[in-house]
Amino acid sequence: SSGTGTAVIIDGSNILRPLTSSERFKTILKRNWQPTTGQLSSFLALTPILARYNTDDSWGPMLGYSAEDLAKVDKHLVNYDKGGLPYSIREHAVLSYHQAALTSLAARITALGG
């Protein structure tokens, strides 16, 4: 049946962990979090890449970001391998940055009378 599965991730220590979003599994530290101005400026300066995986050409070119570029903006946007190198992107964290950027831009437009 649909809706009963759980998304998982293998972390940098090769431990399988569930990706849960429910508040039942979290301690909310702050609502309506916004990145600092420097982080937001850096994030807005990112340019997506078109890339192909070196080990599997069957997926074809994919649009996205590199973990290395995102780690320069905020270390919490990526997962790291055992050696401490950026390994994968935390998509849900990147989505939060996108939403914060849109909110910031909407506020600027409103302030200009738009």
N, C-alpha and C positions, 0 to 999 in steps of 0.2 A: 504494500500500500504506500501511497505517497505521503511525505511529510513525517516519516518515522525514522529516517536515517540521521546520522550525526556526522557532520564534517569533521575531519581530523587533519592534523599536521604532524610531520615528524620534525622535532626540533633539532637544534644543533648538536644535541647529545644523543641523537638517534632514539629519542623517546617519543612514542606515539601519544599525542595529546588531543583531546576534543577541542573544537573551536566553538565555544558556547557564547551566546550573546545575551541570554536572559539575565536580568538583574538578580535573579536567584543565585547566580554564581559569581557575583561581583560585589565589590565595595565601591560605590560611586565616590570618587574623589572630588569631582567638580562637574557641574552641568554647564552646557553652553561654553565649553572650553574653546579658546581661540589661540592659535599659535602666536608667538611674538612677532613683531613687525619684521624683524630680520629673517625669521624662519619663513614667514609668509612670502616675503620678497624673493627669497631663494627658491621656494617652491614654485612660485609663479614663473620664475626664470627657467625652470626645467623644460626640456624639450623631449617629447616622446621619441622612442627609437623604433625602427623596424628591424627585427632580428630573426634569425633562424637558429634553432638549437644545434650545437655542434654534433651531438650524438644521435639526433633523430630528425631526419629531414621530412618525415611523413606529415608533420603538422604544417609545414610551409611557413612562410614569413608571418611573424606575429608582431602586433603593435603594442607598445607598453613602455616601461621604464627599466633602467638597469638598477639592480640593488645597490651598486656602488654609488650611483648618482644620488639616489634617495638617502643613503647613509650620510652623505655630506650635508644634507638639509636637516635631518633629524635621525639619530641612531635608532629611535624606536619605530621607524618605518620599515625596518628590515629584520629578518632573522639571520643569525650568524652561525657559521660552522664551528667545529671543534677548535679550529685554528684562529677563530676570531675574525674571519673574513666574511663580508656580506655574502649571504647564500640565497635568500629568497625575499620577496616583497610581502609585507603584511598588508594585503589588499584592503582589509577593513580600515586600517589606519590611514592609508592613502586616500580612501574614500572620505574620511573625516576631514582631511586637509582640503580636498576638493570642495566639500560643503562649506568649510570655513572661508575659503577664498571667494566663493560665490556670495556668501553672506556679507563679507567685507566689501566686495565690489558693489553689491546692491545698496549698501549703506552709503557708499560714496556717490552713487548715482542719485539717490534720494536727496542727499545733502546738496547736490548741484541743481536740484529742482526737477529731476527727471522722474 
